[in-house]
Amino acid sequence: MNRIIAGVALATAAVPAAESEATTMRFECRAPITKPIQSTDLSGLWDVVMDVAGVPSFGLLSLGTSGTELGGSLALSAGVVVVRSLSLDGQTVTMIVASREGDVRFDGSLASDGKRMCGIVSYHRGQKFEMIAQKRADRGRGRNQ
């Protein structure tokens, strides 16, 4: 019985240390090509992960169109921010989101299939973090339409 209690105490003492360790994440993006394989519709839901000094920050990017403009919101663990602008020039993606401290910029590239964005998030104080967004499958398409 003492061995079981000692084992449980040791395991619970080790868990917090493991949780706080930085993780090495790989943000491998292929070099953008000049022309996408498919037409590019960025509207929809995107799963996001950002490497904040070795600690993953997960979120959800929701994009839609209003007239001819793309807009939406980005929800991360720190809160929800508004997408002020999003532009696509070939495979180059630029997104500006609002935050309490000022605008935050994402400069990245879009995969040739239009379903993955990868790039750098630049914060107001010069901090830069890698980010990847993966588009979710559209549930409404392909169902008896």
C-alpha positions in Angstrom: 0.0 0.0 0.0 2.9 2.4 0.8 4.3 1.7 -2.6 1.1 2.7 -4.3 0.8 5.9 -2.3 4.4 6.8 -3.0 3.9 6.1 -6.8 0.8 8.3 -6.9 2.6 11.1 -5.1 5.6 10.9 -7.4 3.4 10.9 -10.5 1.3 13.9 -9.4 4.4 15.8 -8.5 6.0 15.2 -11.9 2.9 16.3 -13.9 3.0 20.1 -13.4 6.7 20.2 -14.5 5.9 18.3 -17.7 3.0 20.6 -18.5 5.1 23.8 -18.2 7.9 22.6 -20.5 8.1 24.3 -23.9 7.3 22.2 -26.9 9.2 22.1 -30.1 6.7 22.6 -32.9 7.5 22.3 -36.6 5.9 24.8 -38.9 7.0 23.5 -42.3 5.5 25.4 -45.2 6.2 24.6 -48.8 7.3 27.6 -50.8 4.3 29.3 -52.4 3.7 28.7 -56.0 2.6 31.6 -58.3 -0.8 30.2 -59.2 -3.2 28.1 -57.0 -4.4 24.7 -58.4 -8.0 25.5 -57.4 -10.0 28.7 -57.1 -9.4 30.1 -53.7 -12.4 30.7 -51.4 -11.1 31.5 -47.9 -14.6 31.6 -46.4 -15.2 29.1 -43.7 -13.7 27.8 -40.4 -10.0 27.4 -40.0 -8.2 25.6 -37.1 -5.2 27.7 -36.0 -2.1 26.9 -34.0 0.5 29.6 -33.1 3.9 28.9 -31.6 4.2 31.4 -28.7 7.8 31.0 -27.5 7.5 27.2 -27.7 4.0 27.0 -26.2 1.2 26.1 -28.6 -1.8 28.5 -28.7 -4.8 26.9 -30.4 -7.7 28.8 -31.9 -10.4 29.1 -34.5 -10.5 31.5 -37.4 -13.9 32.2 -38.9 -13.9 34.0 -42.3 -16.8 35.1 -44.5 -17.6 37.7 -47.1 -19.5 40.9 -46.9 -20.0 42.1 -50.4 -16.6 41.8 -51.9 -14.6 42.1 -48.6 -13.4 39.2 -46.5 -13.8 39.5 -42.7 -14.3 37.6 -39.6 -12.9 36.8 -36.2 -10.0 34.9 -34.6 -10.6 33.2 -31.3 -7.5 32.2 -29.4 -7.0 31.3 -25.7 -6.3 35.0 -25.0 -9.7 36.0 -26.4 -11.5 36.9 -29.6 -10.3 39.5 -32.0 -11.8 41.0 -35.1 -10.2 40.4 -38.5 -9.8 44.0 -39.8 -8.6 43.0 -43.3 -7.5 39.9 -45.2 -6.0 40.0 -48.6 -4.8 37.4 -51.0 -2.3 38.2 -53.8 -1.5 35.0 -55.7 -0.4 32.7 -52.8 0.5 35.6 -50.4 -1.9 36.1 -47.5 -1.9 39.3 -45.4 -4.3 39.5 -42.4 -4.7 42.3 -39.9 -6.5 41.7 -36.7 -7.4 44.2 -34.0 -6.2 43.8 -30.4 -6.3 46.0 -27.3 -2.7 47.1 -27.8 -3.0 47.7 -31.6 -3.1 45.9 -34.8 -1.4 42.5 -35.2 -0.3 41.4 -38.7 0.0 37.9 -40.3 2.1 37.5 -43.4 2.0 34.1 -44.9 1.5 31.9 -47.8 -1.5 29.8 -49.0 -1.0 26.2 -50.0 -1.8 25.4 -53.6 -5.0 23.6 -52.6 -6.2 26.7 -50.7 -6.7 24.8 -47.5 -3.6 25.8 -45.4 -2.0 29.1 -44.5 1.4 29.3 -42.9 3.4 32.3 -41.9 4.5 34.8 -39.3 2.4 36.8 -36.8 4.0 40.2 -36.0 3.0 41.9 -32.7 3.3 45.6 -31.8 6.5 45.3 -29.8 8.4 43.4 -32.6 7.5 39.9 -31.3 7.2 37.4 -34.1 5.5 34.0 -33.9 4.9 31.2 -36.4 1.3 30.3 -37.2 -0.5 27.7 -39.3 -4.2 27.7 -40.2 -5.9 24.6 -41.6 -9.3 25.0 -43.3 -12.0 22.6 -42.0 -14.1 20.6 -44.5 -17.3 22.4 -45.4 -20.1 20.3 -44.0 -22.8 21.9 -46.3 -21.1 21.2 -49.6 -21.4 17.8 -51.3 -24.7 17.0 -49.6 -27.5 16.7 -52.2 -26.8 20.1 -53.7 
